[in-house]
């Protein structure tokens, strides 16, 4: 469904440029939860920002159903068909003040040419189980509740592909488990999810396939269970340490 070919991205910085992505390639089939795993600074967010059309690659391309939608030689913005096909839950999102969750959903739905925007809003509320607090302003919600509203905003136009950039960072254990149930629910609807995370337990539970990324490169790939059995380790944390000499908190 989605193919990423040989991405490179370097950002200017002092004392030397930051090589965020270095020759990264992915193949993502339809209807799976695909995990991109690695520590902070591994290049996960830059990779998906390129895939989303928010950051232009220095080299490489992204294909959707065999058609190029992102390339280093193309324009900065992705084609409308790709933008319409994806929903995004960013790692950090600023929302309009003085609007309730429902009003935000109605606003976002109005940005798309939907036949029945109200039905889309209703469906997003049901999918993310936010009816109890959707009429409050997001600033009055807990962290977990706010993340579920943000997920609903990503889903309101019924996209085929949903990008989730570290959606459970900072949440308490119960809120994380609640969010995981929503991800499983969305996957059962046949949608494709692309998840970045540095929580290896999250990836083992949610993802059908994972890629381990470090310093902008893919260092291993496969189904979580298959990876663990192949390398003879108990969890993905151990695997990452074995392959890189680093844990998720930095050098060891």
Secondary structure, 3 states (H helix, E strand, C coil): CEEEEEEEEEECCCCCCEEEEEEEEEEECCCCEEEEECCCCCCHHHHHHHHHCCCCCCEEEEEECCEEEEECCCCCCCCHHHHHHEEEECCCCCCCCCCEHHHHHHHHHCCCCCCCHHHHHHHHHHHHCCCCCCCCEHHHCCHHHHHHHHHHHHHCCCCCEEEEECCCCCCCHHHHHHHHHHHHHHHHCCCEEEEEECCHHHHHHHCCEEEEEECCEEEEEECHHHHHHHHCCCCHHHHHHHHHCEECCEEC
